[in-house]
Amino acid sequence: GVWRQTRALLFKNCLIKCRTKKSSVQEVLFPLFFLFWLILMSMMHPHRRYDEVPNTDLGTLDISQLVDFVVGYTPPTPMARAIMKKVAFDNFEDGLITEEYLSEEELQEASALRTSNFVGVVFKDSMSYQLRFHDSIAMSSVYTESR
């Protein structure tokens, strides 16, 4: 039964490999060639090693610059509220003034009225945002290179 069928299949495959020597050699040599090519490319472009960054004291934050500072955000989702609450109260003793807006248009109107002390935050999803200053947009940075 099974042993006879397996033996016949192995014999058939050996006959095919012997009759098609060119494709059999290619099946073995192409992966070895690509492996050699990958090793060669990795040797031409070695990984960069970054030194350790020492801990430094950045000093205290000058709170006097943040007097009457307003951070507006949109859309007013529960996650955005939680993030802005954490930013306002956990990082600053007195807390920043945070205002929520229903749309980006309302946020832009508020930014036009208070140009010097207003920053807008537009949450795109739970992991990305845009900072809106008067007449400019700052994208959140996403670092793709490993350190």
C-alpha positions as CSV (number, residue, x, y, z in Angstrom):
1,G,0.0,0.0,0.0
2,V,1.5,3.2,1.3
3,W,5.1,2.1,1.3
4,R,4.9,0.9,-2.3
5,Q,3.3,4.2,-3.4
6,T,5.9,6.2,-1.6
7,R,8.8,4.2,-3.1
8,A,7.3,4.6,-6.6
9,L,7.0,8.3,-6.1
10,L,10.6,8.7,-4.9
11,F,11.8,6.6,-7.8
12,K,9.8,8.8,-10.2
13,N,11.2,12.0,-8.7
14,C,14.8,10.7,-9.0
15,L,14.2,9.8,-12.7
16,I,12.9,13.3,-13.3
17,K,15.9,14.9,-11.6
18,C,18.3,12.8,-13.5
19,R,16.7,13.6,-16.8
20,T,16.5,17.4,-16.2
21,K,19.9,18.1,-14.8
22,K,20.0,21.7,-15.9
23,S,16.9,22.7,-13.9
24,S,18.1,20.5,-10.9
25,V,21.4,22.4,-10.8
26,Q,19.5,25.7,-11.1
27,E,17.3,24.7,-8.1
28,V,20.5,24.4,-6.0
29,L,22.7,27.2,-7.3
30,F,20.2,30.1,-7.5
31,P,19.5,30.1,-3.7
32,L,23.2,29.9,-3.0
33,F,23.8,32.8,-5.5
34,F,21.2,35.0,-3.8
35,L,22.6,34.1,-0.3
36,F,26.1,35.1,-1.5
37,W,24.6,38.4,-2.9
38,L,22.8,39.2,0.4
39,I,26.0,38.6,2.4
40,L,28.0,40.8,-0.1
41,M,25.4,43.6,0.2
42,S,25.4,43.5,4.0
43,M,29.2,43.7,4.0
44,M,29.1,46.7,1.8
45,H,26.6,48.6,4.0
46,P,27.4,47.7,7.6
47,H,25.1,48.5,10.4
48,R,25.7,51.8,12.2
49,R,26.6,51.7,15.8
50,Y,25.3,54.5,18.0
51,D,27.0,55.5,21.2
52,E,25.1,55.7,24.4
53,V,23.6,59.1,25.1
54,P,24.5,60.3,28.6
55,N,21.9,61.5,31.0
56,T,22.0,65.3,31.3
57,D,20.0,67.7,33.4
58,L,17.9,69.9,31.2
59,G,17.1,72.3,34.0
60,T,13.7,73.5,35.1
61,L,11.0,74.6,32.7
62,D,10.4,78.3,32.7
63,I,6.8,78.5,33.7
64,S,6.6,82.3,33.2
65,Q,6.4,81.7,29.5
66,L,3.3,79.6,29.9
67,V,1.1,82.2,31.6
68,D,-2.3,82.4,29.8
69,F,-1.2,79.7,27.4
70,V,-4.1,77.9,25.7
71,V,-4.0,74.5,24.1
72,G,-7.1,73.8,21.9
73,Y,-7.8,70.3,20.6
74,T,-10.2,68.6,18.3
75,P,-12.1,66.2,18.0
76,P,-13.4,66.0,21.6
77,T,-13.2,62.2,22.0
78,P,-12.7,60.5,25.4
79,M,-9.2,59.5,24.5
80,A,-8.3,63.1,23.4
81,R,-9.8,64.4,26.7
82,A,-7.7,62.0,28.7
83,I,-4.5,62.9,26.9
84,M,-5.1,66.6,27.2
85,K,-5.9,66.2,30.9
86,K,-2.7,64.3,31.5
87,V,-0.7,67.0,29.6
88,A,-2.3,69.9,31.5
89,F,-2.2,68.6,35.0
90,D,0.5,66.0,35.3
91,N,3.3,68.1,33.7
92,F,2.5,71.6,35.1
93,E,1.6,72.6,38.6
94,D,-1.1,75.1,37.8
95,G,-2.2,73.3,34.7
96,L,-2.5,74.7,31.2
97,I,-5.8,76.0,29.8
98,T,-7.2,73.4,27.5
99,E,-10.2,74.0,25.3
100,E,-12.0,71.5,23.1
101,Y,-13.5,72.4,19.7
102,L,-16.0,70.4,17.7
103,S,-14.2,70.9,14.3
104,E,-10.9,72.0,12.8
105,E,-12.6,75.1,11.5
106,E,-13.5,76.3,15.0
107,L,-10.0,75.5,16.1
108,Q,-8.6,77.7,13.2
109,E,-10.9,80.6,14.1
110,A,-9.7,80.5,17.7
111,S,-6.1,80.3,16.6
112,A,-6.7,83.4,14.4
113,L,-8.1,85.4,17.4
114,R,-5.2,84.5,19.8
115,T,-2.1,84.2,17.7
116,S,0.7,84.5,20.3
117,N,-0.4,82.2,23.1
118,F,-2.5,79.5,21.3
119,V,-1.5,76.0,20.0
120,G,-4.0,73.7,18.4
121,V,-3.8,69.9,18.5
122,V,-5.7,67.9,15.9
123,F,-5.9,64.2,16.8
124,K,-6.1,62.1,13.6
125,D,-6.4,58.8,15.5
126,S,-5.2,57.4,18.8
127,M,-1.6,57.4,17.7
128,S,-1.1,60.4,15.5
129,Y,-1.8,64.2,15.8
130,Q,-0.9,67.5,14.2
131,L,0.1,70.7,16.0
132,R,-1.5,73.8,14.6
133,F,0.2,77.1,15.1
134,H,-1.1,80.4,13.6
135,D,-0.7,80.0,9.8
136,S,1.4,76.7,10.1
137,I,1.1,73.0,10.7
138,A,3.6,70.9,12.5
139,M,3.5,67.1,11.9
140,S,4.2,64.6,14.7
141,S,7.6,62.9,14.1
142,V,7.8,59.2,13.6
143,Y,11.3,57.8,13.8
144,T,11.7,54.8,11.6
145,E,15.4,54.2,12.1
146,S,16.6,52.1,15.0
147,R,19.1,53.6,17.4
